[in-house]
Amino acid sequence: MLYAYRAKYRRVAFEDLVGNERHEVMQAKYGDRDYFIRFIKGPEEIAERYGDKRYRPVGRAKIKAMVVNDEEAIFTPCPYSVSDVSFIRGRGVSGLTEIVSYRGRFCE
């Protein structure tokens, strides 16, 4: 059932989905109920102030990159520092060094 749901939105081989999902520990099914755990930082854990950073969408793109830092990726939003970025499809952005996701699917 998960594969049918995910395959509607993106092309993914069943084996690849199983490999990715094997590492997911903050989401699962208990009985007939899906659950998702999302982590957020407490105010005392945040060094920046609201408004210090602003994210803006610049369009959709498919990229190939090396993730060089994922130590905060369990939090929502989940940031990934990246290097060696190449744009495969979509609008390219010069100097891309960080990707931030607000979707739980891309956490962990």
Secondary structure, 3 states (H helix, E strand, C coil): CHHHHHHHHCCCCHHHHHHHHHCCCCEEEECCEEEECCECCCHHHCCCCCCCCCCCCCCCEEEEEEEEECCCCCECCEEEEEEEEEEEEECCCCCCCEEEECCHHHCC
